[in-house]
Amino acid sequence: MTAVEAASRALGSAPHWVLNLLSFRNRLVPLVGLSPTSDTRHSDLVASLPLVHSSGRQTVFGYDDHHLLFRLIVEVGEGPANSQIIGMTTLVRCRSLVGWLYLAAAIPFHKAIIPSLLTAVERPD
């Protein structure tokens, strides 16, 4: 499995509770000056995240706004298909107090969302 395939599986089959949280986030964050996630009609988006970089083993999604820089990295380790190690990491660089406050509020959700997304990767097609 490539990193793009793993990302598509994980992000393309997000549970409803994750989609509902994202929808709530997109309605709330413009009120404090943060960017909502991107328009999903663009071809270089997976689950409304813009593709920044992709190779066979690593795919990076992300966006920048004046409060924070966000990256989601999906990595696939070497090995046979039935025992590949898939990892997902979120990186955030805060650029303002609003960014720090947003990050503090988002961390508990990310700790629940990421493992939930990774379970979709191991399910057979």
PyMOL CGO cylinders between C-alpha atoms (Angstrom):
from pymol import cmd
from pymol.cgo import CYLINDER

trace = [
    CYLINDER, 0.00, 0.00, 0.00, 1.28, 3.46, -0.82, 0.3, 1, 1, 1, 1, 1, 1,
    CYLINDER, 1.28, 3.46, -0.82, 0.92, 6.48, 1.46, 0.3, 1, 1, 1, 1, 1, 1,
    CYLINDER, 0.92, 6.48, 1.46, -1.69, 8.02, -0.86, 0.3, 1, 1, 1, 1, 1, 1,
    CYLINDER, -1.69, 8.02, -0.86, -3.76, 4.81, -0.73, 0.3, 1, 1, 1, 1, 1, 1,
    CYLINDER, -3.76, 4.81, -0.73, -3.49, 4.71, 3.07, 0.3, 1, 1, 1, 1, 1, 1,
    CYLINDER, -3.49, 4.71, 3.07, -4.50, 8.38, 3.32, 0.3, 1, 1, 1, 1, 1, 1,
    CYLINDER, -4.50, 8.38, 3.32, -7.43, 7.89, 0.97, 0.3, 1, 1, 1, 1, 1, 1,
    CYLINDER, -7.43, 7.89, 0.97, -8.65, 4.91, 2.97, 0.3, 1, 1, 1, 1, 1, 1,
    CYLINDER, -8.65, 4.91, 2.97, -8.26, 6.66, 6.31, 0.3, 1, 1, 1, 1, 1, 1,
    CYLINDER, -8.26, 6.66, 6.31, -9.60, 10.08, 5.35, 0.3, 1, 1, 1, 1, 1, 1,
    CYLINDER, -9.60, 10.08, 5.35, -12.15, 8.88, 2.82, 0.3, 1, 1, 1, 1, 1, 1,
    CYLINDER, -12.15, 8.88, 2.82, -14.07, 6.77, 5.31, 0.3, 1, 1, 1, 1, 1, 1,
    CYLINDER, -14.07, 6.77, 5.31, -14.13, 8.98, 8.37, 0.3, 1, 1, 1, 1, 1, 1,
    CYLINDER, -14.13, 8.98, 8.37, -16.81, 8.06, 10.90, 0.3, 1, 1, 1, 1, 1, 1,
    CYLINDER, -16.81, 8.06, 10.90, -19.90, 10.28, 11.04, 0.3, 1, 1, 1, 1, 1, 1,
    CYLINDER, -19.90, 10.28, 11.04, -18.89, 11.73, 14.40, 0.3, 1, 1, 1, 1, 1, 1,
    CYLINDER, -18.89, 11.73, 14.40, -15.61, 12.93, 12.85, 0.3, 1, 1, 1, 1, 1, 1,
    CYLINDER, -15.61, 12.93, 12.85, -17.45, 14.47, 9.88, 0.3, 1, 1, 1, 1, 1, 1,
    CYLINDER, -17.45, 14.47, 9.88, -19.87, 16.18, 12.27, 0.3, 1, 1, 1, 1, 1, 1,
    CYLINDER, -19.87, 16.18, 12.27, -16.97, 17.61, 14.32, 0.3, 1, 1, 1, 1, 1, 1,
    CYLINDER, -16.97, 17.61, 14.32, -15.31, 18.88, 11.15, 0.3, 1, 1, 1, 1, 1, 1,
    CYLINDER, -15.31, 18.88, 11.15, -18.55, 20.50, 10.02, 0.3, 1, 1, 1, 1, 1, 1,
    CYLINDER, -18.55, 20.50, 10.02, -18.94, 22.16, 13.44, 0.3, 1, 1, 1, 1, 1, 1,
    CYLINDER, -18.94, 22.16, 13.44, -15.30, 23.31, 13.28, 0.3, 1, 1, 1, 1, 1, 1,
    CYLINDER, -15.30, 23.31, 13.28, -15.83, 24.81, 9.83, 0.3, 1, 1, 1, 1, 1, 1,
    CYLINDER, -15.83, 24.81, 9.83, -18.79, 26.85, 11.09, 0.3, 1, 1, 1, 1, 1, 1,
    CYLINDER, -18.79, 26.85, 11.09, -16.99, 27.98, 14.25, 0.3, 1, 1, 1, 1, 1, 1,
    CYLINDER, -16.99, 27.98, 14.25, -13.40, 28.83, 13.26, 0.3, 1, 1, 1, 1, 1, 1,
    CYLINDER, -13.40, 28.83, 13.26, -14.12, 31.72, 10.85, 0.3, 1, 1, 1, 1, 1, 1,
    CYLINDER, -14.12, 31.72, 10.85, -15.59, 33.55, 13.85, 0.3, 1, 1, 1, 1, 1, 1,
    CYLINDER, -15.59, 33.55, 13.85, -12.12, 33.63, 15.45, 0.3, 1, 1, 1, 1, 1, 1,
    CYLINDER, -12.12, 33.63, 15.45, -10.16, 34.27, 12.25, 0.3, 1, 1, 1, 1, 1, 1,
    CYLINDER, -10.16, 34.27, 12.25, -9.06, 30.74, 11.40, 0.3, 1, 1, 1, 1, 1, 1,
    CYLINDER, -9.06, 30.74, 11.40, -9.51, 29.16, 7.98, 0.3, 1, 1, 1, 1, 1, 1,
    CYLINDER, -9.51, 29.16, 7.98, -12.18, 26.50, 7.45, 0.3, 1, 1, 1, 1, 1, 1,
    CYLINDER, -12.18, 26.50, 7.45, -11.05, 23.40, 5.60, 0.3, 1, 1, 1, 1, 1, 1,
    CYLINDER, -11.05, 23.40, 5.60, -10.89, 23.72, 1.83, 0.3, 1, 1, 1, 1, 1, 1,
    CYLINDER, -10.89, 23.72, 1.83, -13.58, 23.21, -0.77, 0.3, 1, 1, 1, 1, 1, 1,
    CYLINDER, -13.58, 23.21, -0.77, -13.74, 19.47, -1.52, 0.3, 1, 1, 1, 1, 1, 1,
    CYLINDER, -13.74, 19.47, -1.52, -14.37, 20.03, -5.26, 0.3, 1, 1, 1, 1, 1, 1,
    CYLINDER, -14.37, 20.03, -5.26, -10.65, 20.57, -5.91, 0.3, 1, 1, 1, 1, 1, 1,
    CYLINDER, -10.65, 20.57, -5.91, -8.91, 17.52, -7.36, 0.3, 1, 1, 1, 1, 1, 1,
    CYLINDER, -8.91, 17.52, -7.36, -5.81, 17.74, -5.15, 0.3, 1, 1, 1, 1, 1, 1,
    CYLINDER, -5.81, 17.74, -5.15, -7.79, 17.40, -1.91, 0.3, 1, 1, 1, 1, 1, 1,
    CYLINDER, -7.79, 17.40, -1.91, -8.39, 14.33, 0.20, 0.3, 1, 1, 1, 1, 1, 1,
    CYLINDER, -8.39, 14.33, 0.20, -11.09, 14.83, 2.83, 0.3, 1, 1, 1, 1, 1, 1,
    CYLINDER, -11.09, 14.83, 2.83, -10.89, 18.61, 2.26, 0.3, 1, 1, 1, 1, 1, 1,
    CYLINDER, -10.89, 18.61, 2.26, -7.15, 18.74, 2.98, 0.3, 1, 1, 1, 1, 1, 1,
    CYLINDER, -7.15, 18.74, 2.98, -4.86, 20.14, 0.27, 0.3, 1, 1, 1, 1, 1, 1,
    CYLINDER, -4.86, 20.14, 0.27, -2.07, 17.83, -0.85, 0.3, 1, 1, 1, 1, 1, 1,
    CYLINDER, -2.07, 17.83, -0.85, 1.35, 19.40, -0.12, 0.3, 1, 1, 1, 1, 1, 1,
    CYLINDER, 1.35, 19.40, -0.12, 3.73, 16.54, -1.01, 0.3, 1, 1, 1, 1, 1, 1,
    CYLINDER, 3.73, 16.54, -1.01, 3.48, 12.89, -1.94, 0.3, 1, 1, 1, 1, 1, 1,
    CYLINDER, 3.48, 12.89, -1.94, 5.84, 10.00, -2.51, 0.3, 1, 1, 1, 1, 1, 1,
    CYLINDER, 5.84, 10.00, -2.51, 5.31, 6.25, -2.28, 0.3, 1, 1, 1, 1, 1, 1,
    CYLINDER, 5.31, 6.25, -2.28, 6.01, 6.13, 1.45, 0.3, 1, 1, 1, 1, 1, 1,
    CYLINDER, 6.01, 6.13, 1.45, 4.89, 9.58, 2.66, 0.3, 1, 1, 1, 1, 1, 1,
    CYLINDER, 4.89, 9.58, 2.66, 2.02, 11.90, 1.89, 0.3, 1, 1, 1, 1, 1, 1,
    CYLINDER, 2.02, 11.90, 1.89, 1.68, 15.36, 3.44, 0.3, 1, 1, 1, 1, 1, 1,
    CYLINDER, 1.68, 15.36, 3.44, -1.53, 17.38, 3.57, 0.3, 1, 1, 1, 1, 1, 1,
    CYLINDER, -1.53, 17.38, 3.57, -1.88, 20.81, 5.09, 0.3, 1, 1, 1, 1, 1, 1,
    CYLINDER, -1.88, 20.81, 5.09, -2.80, 24.44, 5.03, 0.3, 1, 1, 1, 1, 1, 1,
    CYLINDER, -2.80, 24.44, 5.03, -1.48, 27.70, 6.39, 0.3, 1, 1, 1, 1, 1, 1,
    CYLINDER, -1.48, 27.70, 6.39, -3.30, 30.69, 7.77, 0.3, 1, 1, 1, 1, 1, 1,
    CYLINDER, -3.30, 30.69, 7.77, -2.12, 33.66, 9.78, 0.3, 1, 1, 1, 1, 1, 1,
    CYLINDER, -2.12, 33.66, 9.78, -2.82, 31.90, 13.12, 0.3, 1, 1, 1, 1, 1, 1,
    CYLINDER, -2.82, 31.90, 13.12, -1.28, 28.48, 12.48, 0.3, 1, 1, 1, 1, 1, 1,
    CYLINDER, -1.28, 28.48, 12.48, 0.39, 26.12, 10.03, 0.3, 1, 1, 1, 1, 1, 1,
    CYLINDER, 0.39, 26.12, 10.03, -1.16, 22.63, 9.92, 0.3, 1, 1, 1, 1, 1, 1,
    CYLINDER, -1.16, 22.63, 9.92, 0.26, 19.42, 8.41, 0.3, 1, 1, 1, 1, 1, 1,
    CYLINDER, 0.26, 19.42, 8.41, -1.07, 15.87, 8.41, 0.3, 1, 1, 1, 1, 1, 1,
    CYLINDER, -1.07, 15.87, 8.41, 1.57, 13.30, 7.48, 0.3, 1, 1, 1, 1, 1, 1,
    CYLINDER, 1.57, 13.30, 7.48, 0.70, 9.75, 6.47, 0.3, 1, 1, 1, 1, 1, 1,
    CYLINDER, 0.70, 9.75, 6.47, 3.63, 7.33, 6.31, 0.3, 1, 1, 1, 1, 1, 1,
    CYLINDER, 3.63, 7.33, 6.31, 3.77, 3.72, 5.19, 0.3, 1, 1, 1, 1, 1, 1,
    CYLINDER, 3.77, 3.72, 5.19, 6.61, 1.46, 6.30, 0.3, 1, 1, 1, 1, 1, 1,
    CYLINDER, 6.61, 1.46, 6.30, 8.33, -1.18, 4.22, 0.3, 1, 1, 1, 1, 1, 1,
    CYLINDER, 8.33, -1.18, 4.22, 7.03, -4.72, 4.39, 0.3, 1, 1, 1, 1, 1, 1,
    CYLINDER, 7.03, -4.72, 4.39, 4.50, -7.16, 3.04, 0.3, 1, 1, 1, 1, 1, 1,
    CYLINDER, 4.50, -7.16, 3.04, 0.95, -5.91, 2.57, 0.3, 1, 1, 1, 1, 1, 1,
    CYLINDER, 0.95, -5.91, 2.57, -0.40, -7.86, 5.54, 0.3, 1, 1, 1, 1, 1, 1,
    CYLINDER, -0.40, -7.86, 5.54, 2.09, -6.35, 8.00, 0.3, 1, 1, 1, 1, 1, 1,
    CYLINDER, 2.09, -6.35, 8.00, 2.87, -2.83, 6.81, 0.3, 1, 1, 1, 1, 1, 1,
    CYLINDER, 2.87, -2.83, 6.81, 3.07, -0.19, 9.50, 0.3, 1, 1, 1, 1, 1, 1,
    CYLINDER, 3.07, -0.19, 9.50, 0.95, 2.88, 8.78, 0.3, 1, 1, 1, 1, 1, 1,
    CYLINDER, 0.95, 2.88, 8.78, 1.50, 6.06, 10.79, 0.3, 1, 1, 1, 1, 1, 1,
    CYLINDER, 1.50, 6.06, 10.79, -0.34, 9.33, 10.93, 0.3, 1, 1, 1, 1, 1, 1,
    CYLINDER, -0.34, 9.33, 10.93, 1.09, 12.47, 12.52, 0.3, 1, 1, 1, 1, 1, 1,
    CYLINDER, 1.09, 12.47, 12.52, -0.33, 15.95, 12.88, 0.3, 1, 1, 1, 1, 1, 1,
    CYLINDER, -0.33, 15.95, 12.88, 2.03, 18.91, 13.15, 0.3, 1, 1, 1, 1, 1, 1,
    CYLINDER, 2.03, 18.91, 13.15, 0.94, 22.42, 14.09, 0.3, 1, 1, 1, 1, 1, 1,
    CYLINDER, 0.94, 22.42, 14.09, 3.00, 25.58, 14.33, 0.3, 1, 1, 1, 1, 1, 1,
    CYLINDER, 3.00, 25.58, 14.33, 1.13, 28.31, 16.18, 0.3, 1, 1, 1, 1, 1, 1,
    CYLINDER, 1.13, 28.31, 16.18, 1.66, 31.85, 14.96, 0.3, 1, 1, 1, 1, 1, 1,
    CYLINDER, 1.66, 31.85, 14.96, -0.55, 33.71, 17.43, 0.3, 1, 1, 1, 1, 1, 1,
    CYLINDER, -0.55, 33.71, 17.43, -2.45, 33.44, 20.69, 0.3, 1, 1, 1, 1, 1, 1,
    CYLINDER, -2.45, 33.44, 20.69, -5.56, 32.44, 18.73, 0.3, 1, 1, 1, 1, 1, 1,
    CYLINDER, -5.56, 32.44, 18.73, -3.58, 29.59, 17.17, 0.3, 1, 1, 1, 1, 1, 1,
    CYLINDER, -3.58, 29.59, 17.17, -2.43, 28.40, 20.61, 0.3, 1, 1, 1, 1, 1, 1,
    CYLINDER, -2.43, 28.40, 20.61, -5.99, 28.55, 21.97, 0.3, 1, 1, 1, 1, 1, 1,
    CYLINDER, -5.99, 28.55, 21.97, -7.31, 26.63, 18.97, 0.3, 1, 1, 1, 1, 1, 1,
    CYLINDER, -7.31, 26.63, 18.97, -4.58, 24.00, 19.37, 0.3, 1, 1, 1, 1, 1, 1,
    CYLINDER, -4.58, 24.00, 19.37, -5.37, 23.57, 23.07, 0.3, 1, 1, 1, 1, 1, 1,
    CYLINDER, -5.37, 23.57, 23.07, -9.02, 22.98, 22.22, 0.3, 1, 1, 1, 1, 1, 1,
    CYLINDER, -9.02, 22.98, 22.22, -8.25, 20.64, 19.29, 0.3, 1, 1, 1, 1, 1, 1,
    CYLINDER, -8.25, 20.64, 19.29, -5.68, 18.30, 20.87, 0.3, 1, 1, 1, 1, 1, 1,
    CYLINDER, -5.68, 18.30, 20.87, -8.19, 16.10, 22.76, 0.3, 1, 1, 1, 1, 1, 1,
    CYLINDER, -8.19, 16.10, 22.76, -10.21, 15.66, 19.56, 0.3, 1, 1, 1, 1, 1, 1,
    CYLINDER, -10.21, 15.66, 19.56, -7.12, 14.80, 17.49, 0.3, 1, 1, 1, 1, 1, 1,
    CYLINDER, -7.12, 14.80, 17.49, -6.18, 12.15, 20.06, 0.3, 1, 1, 1, 1, 1, 1,
    CYLINDER, -6.18, 12.15, 20.06, -9.53, 10.46, 19.39, 0.3, 1, 1, 1, 1, 1, 1,
    CYLINDER, -9.53, 10.46, 19.39, -9.81, 11.16, 15.65, 0.3, 1, 1, 1, 1, 1, 1,
    CYLINDER, -9.81, 11.16, 15.65, -6.43, 9.87, 14.44, 0.3, 1, 1, 1, 1, 1, 1,
    CYLINDER, -6.43, 9.87, 14.44, -6.74, 6.32, 15.88, 0.3, 1, 1, 1, 1, 1, 1,
    CYLINDER, -6.74, 6.32, 15.88, -10.30, 6.17, 14.56, 0.3, 1, 1, 1, 1, 1, 1,
    CYLINDER, -10.30, 6.17, 14.56, -9.10, 7.10, 11.05, 0.3, 1, 1, 1, 1, 1, 1,
    CYLINDER, -9.10, 7.10, 11.05, -6.31, 4.53, 11.16, 0.3, 1, 1, 1, 1, 1, 1,
    CYLINDER, -6.31, 4.53, 11.16, -8.76, 1.69, 11.80, 0.3, 1, 1, 1, 1, 1, 1,
    CYLINDER, -8.76, 1.69, 11.80, -10.17, 2.27, 8.31, 0.3, 1, 1, 1, 1, 1, 1,
    CYLINDER, -10.17, 2.27, 8.31, -6.77, 1.54, 6.76, 0.3, 1, 1, 1, 1, 1, 1,
    CYLINDER, -6.77, 1.54, 6.76, -6.66, -2.03, 8.03, 0.3, 1, 1, 1, 1, 1, 1,
    CYLINDER, -6.66, -2.03, 8.03, -10.14, -2.93, 6.78, 0.3, 1, 1, 1, 1, 1, 1,
    CYLINDER, -10.14, -2.93, 6.78, -10.08, -4.87, 3.49, 0.3, 1, 1, 1, 1, 1, 1,
    CYLINDER, -10.08, -4.87, 3.49, -11.61, -3.16, 0.44, 0.3, 1, 1, 1, 1, 1, 1,
]
cmd.load_cgo(trace, "trace")
